[in-house]
Each structure stands twice: as C-alpha cells, then as structure tokens.
Amino acid sequence: MAGKLGRGLRLALSLIAIVSVAACASVYRNHGYVPPEDELQKITVGVDTRDTVAETIGRPSTEGVLRDRAWYYVGSRFRHFGMRAPEEVDRQVVAISFDAEGRVANIERFTLADGRVITLSRRVTESNIKGISFIRQLLGNIGRFDVGQALGG
C-alpha cells in the first residue's frame, strides 16, 4: 500500500515539475506582414506602379496619410514569458514610396534597431483636482444641486 502511495506521489510531483517548466517557456507571436526580400526584388523602382506592387506582394494594411504617397508593411514579433508583459523582440517595416504618377520611387526597410519613440501629440488635459480625494469631491457637490434645473423647470 505504501509503495503505491509513494509511486502516486512521485508521479504527481513529476507532473507538477513538468507543468512548471512548460509554463516558463517563452511563447512567440507574430503580428502583421512584411514581404520577404526575394519578393521585394521583383519590384523595379521607377517602373512598377501601385497596381503592379499590389499584384506582386499584396496591398499593405497601412498607407501614408498625405496624398497616398507611401505604403507601409509592418510586422512585429513578441515574446510572451510567464506573467510578464509581452516584449517586442523584432520589428520590420517596409516602406514603399510612390511619385506623383504613382510609380515606385523608393523601397526602404527599417528594423526595431532603427526605431525611436516619437510623441505624435502632447495635447494632455491637466487635472485641476490634484490633492482632492474622491470622497471630498463627492461631498463638495452637496448644496450645489438645483432641483429645478434637474427637472427641466
């Protein structure tokens, strides 16, 4: 009886150890699409147009906002490890710019190493209630309530 109990306990501990090790393994997830270099080689600068680029490598998920002058293919690889926040370990951006006639003007590839964090807008509303607790805010409105305004009168 003690032998069966010992084997069961060892089996349970082994399963716990295996599950613990498996839970600590990194999981990688890919987001987006970036055409491989061999497909980009099929595009000729100054010759190909938006239509031929779309036929060759497909349309991107992101386009330039100013006069549709560029297409952006963006792909990222994230590492998920346990309970930690996901970490971006690779990013590729392929930018294909077009001239005024719609022909390919340039093809560029950027990586995570080329990137910088850029603040697009600094329009942040400052709160004027610093140092005031939630309860004080609620109690501060007592007496400011006009029943006539609330009833529409």
C-alpha positions in Angstrom: 0.0 0.0 0.0 2.8 2.4 0.9 4.6 1.5 -2.3 1.5 2.6 -4.4 1.2 5.8 -2.4 4.9 6.6 -2.9 4.6 6.0 -6.7 1.5 8.1 -6.9 3.2 10.9 -5.0 6.3 10.7 -7.3 4.0 10.8 -10.3 2.1 13.8 -9.1 5.4 15.6 -8.2 6.8 14.8 -11.7 3.7 16.2 -13.4 3.9 19.3 -11.3 7.5 19.8 -12.3 6.8 19.2 -16.0 3.9 21.7 -15.9 6.0 24.2 -14.1 8.9 24.0 -16.6 6.4 24.2 -19.5 4.8 27.3 -18.0 8.2 29.1 -18.0 8.8 28.5 -21.7 8.6 31.6 -24.0 5.8 31.8 -26.4 6.4 33.9 -29.6 3.6 35.6 -31.5 3.9 37.3 -34.9 1.7 40.3 -35.9 1.4 41.9 -39.3 3.0 41.1 -42.6 6.3 42.1 -44.2 7.1 40.8 -47.7 10.3 38.8 -47.9 13.4 40.2 -49.6 13.0 37.9 -52.7 9.5 39.3 -53.4 10.8 42.9 -53.0 13.5 42.1 -55.6 10.7 41.7 -58.1 9.7 45.4 -57.8 11.6 47.8 -60.0 11.9 51.4 -58.8 10.7 53.9 -61.5 8.8 51.1 -63.4 6.3 49.4 -61.1 3.1 51.1 -60.1 0.7 50.7 -57.2 -1.3 48.1 -59.1 1.8 46.0 -60.0 3.1 46.2 -56.4 -0.3 45.1 -55.2 -0.2 42.1 -57.6 3.4 41.2 -56.6 3.3 41.5 -52.8 -0.3 42.5 -52.0 -1.7 45.6 -50.5 -0.5 46.8 -47.1 -2.6 47.3 -44.0 -1.3 50.8 -43.7 -1.0 53.6 -46.2 0.5 57.1 -46.0 -1.9 59.8 -44.8 -0.6 62.5 -47.1 -1.8 62.1 -50.7 -1.3 58.3 -50.6 2.4 58.6 -51.4 3.6 55.6 -49.4 2.6 52.0 -48.4 3.8 50.5 -45.2 4.1 46.8 -44.4 4.6 46.3 -40.7 5.5 43.1 -38.9 6.3 42.5 -35.2 7.4 39.5 -33.2 6.5 39.5 -29.5 7.8 37.2 -26.8 5.4 36.2 -24.0 7.1 34.8 -20.9 5.0 33.7 -17.9 3.1 36.5 -16.3 5.4 39.3 -17.7 4.2 41.9 -20.2 4.8 40.9 -23.8 8.2 42.1 -25.1 8.7 43.2 -28.7 11.8 41.4 -29.9 11.7 42.1 -33.6 10.0 44.7 -35.8 10.3 45.1 -39.6 8.8 48.0 -41.6 9.0 48.1 -45.4 8.1 51.5 -46.8 7.4 51.8 -50.5 7.0 55.4 -51.6 5.4 56.5 -54.9 6.0 59.5 -57.0 3.2 61.9 -58.3 2.5 59.5 -61.2 2.0 56.5 -58.9 5.3 54.8 -59.8 7.6 53.3 -57.1 10.1 56.0 -56.1 11.9 54.1 -53.2 11.8 50.9 -51.2 13.2 51.1 -47.6 13.4 48.5 -44.8 13.5 49.6 -41.1 14.1 47.4 -38.1 13.5 47.7 -34.4 17.0 49.0 -34.0 16.2 51.9 -36.3 13.1 52.9 -34.3 12.6 55.7 -31.9 9.6 56.6 -29.7 8.0 59.7 -31.1 5.3 61.6 -29.4 2.7 62.5 -32.0 0.7 64.8 -29.8 1.2 66.5 -26.5 -2.4 67.5 -26.0 -2.9 66.3 -22.5 -5.6 67.7 -20.3 -4.3 68.6 -16.9 -6.5 67.7 -14.0 -7.3 70.5 -11.6 -8.3 68.2 -8.8 -4.9 67.2 -7.6 -4.8 66.5 -3.9 -8.5 66.2 -3.6 -9.8 62.8 -2.6 -12.8 61.1 -4.2 -14.9 61.5 -1.1 -14.1 65.2 -0.8 -15.1 65.6 -4.5 -18.5 63.9 -3.8 -19.1 65.8 -0.6 -18.1 69.1 -2.2 -21.1 68.9 -4.6 -23.6 68.8 -1.8 -25.6 72.0 -1.8 -24.7 72.8 -5.4 -27.5 70.7 -6.8 -30.5 72.7 -8.2 -33.7 70.5 -8.3 -35.3 73.0 -10.7 -32.5 72.6 -13.3 -32.6 68.8 -12.9 -36.4 68.7 -13.6 -36.1 71.0 -16.5 -38.0 73.8 -14.9 
